[in-house]
């Protein structure tokens, strides 16, 4: 991830077991989507009295290029009152895993729809400081891309002349690459 994992606790005692469980679950998420840019996990125990269901709230927010934010929240009152914090965390991460798998599968299908599985363009110009660049397609068209569109390499490692596959969409100012895979 480009941004380190953020874990916050509110009115819940932070233990090594809980912290390690969360880190283990996030590592599994990164295996599903190795280009996830950030993940924030909040573990809370709200002050109000809960008569039914678990007393914990677990919220997971993940950012995935190009501009997707996946959020899962396991709220107090859901599940059984006997559900411990670890079980609530596992339920939340199971739901997050399903969302992440669905998104990455959709992104992969979008790329597979293109008949060109070889190089579809090359990196023509890149502006590291501003976080964007331009691709030149095989037929000479110019396509804009943002650093968050690059999925299998760090933006700062990209050089002009590198071959890419990409998924094109119409942006506000013309064609842009929403997902760029460096070949």
C-alpha positions as CSV (number, residue, x, y, z in Angstrom):
1,X,0.0,0.0,0.0
2,X,1.1,3.5,-0.7
3,X,-0.3,4.7,2.6
4,X,0.5,2.6,5.7
5,X,-2.3,0.8,7.4
6,X,-4.2,2.9,10.0
7,X,-5.8,1.2,12.9
8,X,-7.7,3.2,15.5
9,X,-9.3,2.1,18.8
10,X,-12.0,4.0,20.6
11,X,-13.2,2.7,24.0
12,X,-11.7,-0.7,23.2
13,X,-8.4,-1.9,24.8
14,X,-5.8,-2.4,22.1
15,X,-4.2,-5.8,22.5
16,X,-1.5,-7.5,20.5
17,X,-3.9,-10.3,19.5
18,X,-6.5,-7.9,18.0
19,X,-3.8,-5.8,16.4
20,X,-2.1,-8.9,14.8
21,X,-5.5,-10.2,13.7
22,X,-6.3,-7.0,11.8
23,X,-2.8,-6.9,10.2
24,X,-3.1,-10.5,9.2
25,X,-6.5,-9.8,7.6
26,X,-5.2,-6.7,5.8
27,X,-2.2,-8.7,4.4
28,X,-4.7,-11.2,3.0
29,X,-6.6,-8.3,1.4
30,X,-3.4,-7.1,-0.2
31,X,-2.9,-10.5,-1.8
32,X,-6.3,-10.1,-3.5
33,X,-5.5,-6.6,-4.6
34,X,-1.8,-5.7,-4.6
35,X,-2.5,-2.2,-5.9
36,X,-4.8,-1.1,-3.0
37,X,-3.5,2.3,-2.0
38,X,-4.8,2.5,1.6
39,X,-6.7,0.8,4.4
40,X,-8.1,2.3,7.6
41,X,-9.7,0.2,10.3
42,X,-11.6,1.6,13.2
43,X,-12.6,-0.5,16.2
44,X,-15.1,1.1,18.6
45,X,-17.4,0.3,21.5
46,X,-20.1,2.9,21.5
47,X,-21.3,4.1,24.9
48,X,-25.0,3.4,24.5
49,X,-26.4,0.2,25.9
50,X,-27.1,-2.6,23.4
51,X,-29.8,-5.1,24.3
52,X,-29.4,-7.4,21.3
53,X,-26.4,-8.2,19.1
54,X,-22.7,-7.5,19.6
55,X,-21.6,-4.3,21.3
56,X,-18.8,-3.4,18.9
57,X,-18.5,-1.4,15.7
58,X,-15.8,-2.3,13.2
59,X,-15.3,0.0,10.1
60,X,-13.0,-0.8,7.2
61,X,-12.3,1.7,4.5
62,X,-10.1,0.8,1.5
63,X,-9.0,2.9,-1.5
64,X,-8.4,1.1,-4.8
65,X,-7.3,2.9,-8.0
66,X,-8.8,4.6,-9.9
67,X,-10.8,6.4,-7.3
68,X,-12.7,3.5,-5.7
69,X,-13.4,3.6,-1.9
70,X,-14.8,0.4,-0.4
71,X,-16.3,0.7,3.0
72,X,-17.6,-2.1,5.3
73,X,-19.2,-1.4,8.7
74,X,-20.2,-4.0,11.2
75,X,-22.5,-2.1,13.6
76,X,-23.5,-2.7,17.2
77,X,-26.6,-4.7,17.5
78,X,-25.7,-7.0,14.5
79,X,-25.1,-10.7,15.2
80,X,-25.2,-12.3,18.5
81,X,-24.6,-10.6,21.9
82,X,-22.0,-13.4,22.6
83,X,-20.0,-12.4,19.5
84,X,-16.6,-11.4,20.8
85,X,-14.5,-8.6,19.2
86,X,-12.4,-11.1,17.2
87,X,-15.5,-12.6,15.6
88,X,-16.9,-9.2,14.7
89,X,-13.6,-8.3,13.1
90,X,-13.6,-11.5,11.1
91,X,-17.2,-10.9,9.9
92,X,-16.3,-7.3,8.8
93,X,-13.2,-8.5,6.9
94,X,-15.2,-11.3,5.3
95,X,-17.6,-8.7,3.9
96,X,-14.7,-6.5,2.9
97,X,-13.0,-9.4,1.1
98,X,-16.1,-10.1,-0.9
99,X,-16.4,-6.4,-2.0
100,X,-12.7,-6.3,-2.9
101,X,-12.9,-9.5,-4.9
102,X,-15.9,-8.3,-6.8
103,X,-14.1,-5.0,-7.7
104,X,-10.8,-6.6,-8.8
105,X,-12.7,-9.2,-10.8
106,X,-14.6,-6.4,-12.6
107,X,-11.4,-4.5,-13.3
108,X,-9.7,-7.6,-14.7
109,X,-12.7,-8.3,-16.9
110,X,-12.6,-4.8,-18.3
111,X,-9.0,-5.3,-19.3
112,X,-9.7,-8.7,-20.8
113,X,-12.4,-7.3,-23.0
114,X,-9.6,-5.7,-25.2
115,X,-8.4,-8.0,-27.9
116,X,-4.8,-6.6,-27.6
117,X,-3.3,-8.5,-24.8
118,X,0.1,-7.3,-25.9
119,X,1.4,-3.7,-25.7
120,X,-1.5,-1.4,-26.5
121,X,0.4,1.8,-26.0
122,X,3.7,3.2,-24.7
123,X,4.4,5.8,-22.0
124,X,5.0,9.0,-24.1
125,X,5.4,11.7,-21.5
126,X,5.4,11.6,-17.7
127,X,5.2,14.4,-15.1
128,X,6.2,12.9,-11.8
129,X,5.8,16.1,-9.7
130,X,2.2,16.6,-10.9
131,X,1.2,12.9,-10.8
132,X,0.1,12.3,-14.4
133,X,1.4,11.4,-17.8
134,X,0.3,10.6,-21.4
135,X,0.3,7.3,-23.3
136,X,0.7,7.1,-27.1
137,X,-1.4,4.3,-28.6
138,X,-0.2,2.1,-31.5
139,X,-2.4,4.1,-33.9
140,X,-0.9,7.4,-32.6
141,X,-3.7,8.6,-30.2
142,X,-2.7,10.4,-27.0
143,X,-4.3,9.1,-23.8
144,X,-4.1,10.9,-20.4
145,X,-3.4,8.8,-17.2
146,X,-3.2,9.7,-13.5
147,X,-0.8,8.1,-11.1
148,X,-3.7,6.4,-9.3
149,X,-4.5,4.6,-12.5
150,X,-1.3,2.6,-12.5
151,X,-2.0,-0.8,-10.9
152,X,1.0,-3.1,-11.0
153,X,3.9,-0.7,-10.5
154,X,4.9,2.4,-8.5
155,X,4.2,5.6,-10.5
156,X,7.8,6.8,-9.8
157,X,9.3,3.7,-11.4
158,X,7.5,4.3,-14.8
159,X,9.7,5.6,-17.6
160,X,9.0,6.9,-21.1
161,X,9.0,4.1,-23.6
162,X,7.5,1.5,-21.4
163,X,4.8,-0.7,-22.9
164,X,1.3,-0.8,-21.3
165,X,-2.1,-2.2,-21.5
166,X,-4.9,0.1,-20.4
167,X,-8.7,0.5,-20.0
168,X,-9.9,3.6,-21.8
169,X,-12.8,5.8,-20.7
170,X,-14.1,9.2,-21.6
171,X,-12.9,11.9,-19.2
172,X,-14.0,15.5,-18.9
173,X,-11.3,16.6,-21.3
174,X,-11.1,13.6,-23.6
175,X,-10.0,10.0,-23.5
176,X,-8.2,8.8,-20.3
177,X,-6.8,5.6,-19.0
178,X,-8.6,4.4,-15.9
179,X,-6.5,1.4,-15.4
180,X,-2.9,1.1,-16.6
181,X,-0.9,-2.1,-16.5
182,X,2.8,-1.9,-17.2
183,X,3.9,-4.8,-19.5
